[in-house]
Amino acid sequence: MDILLHVVHVLTALGLIGLILIQHGKGADAGASFGGGASQSFFGSAGSANFLTRATAILATVFMLTSLALAWQARQAANADTDLLPALQKIQQEVPEVETGMPVVEESAAEFPQVEVESPAADVPVVE
């Protein structure tokens, strides 16, 4: 169902692009008097505008419906995966070592002894 919905969505988008590119703009009527007459039209004198407009409206409706269906499907998949995070936390608690092979230390920083570090300036000679 998911693949079929994606295929219909992509084909509808490509059909919309094609239909929109085929249609004449509002300024195209002036060019008809200079040799672009309606007698050469495939759909007749006024048939192409009505057909292309209706086909574009139908494809736009199908595109919007498939968009809503894909959004709903993605939302359902996101809600189904909410149980994944507690499962990962449970696995991390069961495994005492991280990938480096070092054990995980769960002690607080207050329990570690404080180390005093000498200032590095004492080892550096003074340039005069």
Secondary structure, DSSP 8 states (H G I E B T S, - for coil): -HHHHHHHHHHHHHHHHHHHHHS--GGGGGGGGGT--GGG-SS-SSHHHHHHHHHHHHHHHHHHHHHHHHHHHHHHHHHHGGGHHHHHHHHHHH--B-TTS-B-----GGGS-------GGGTS----
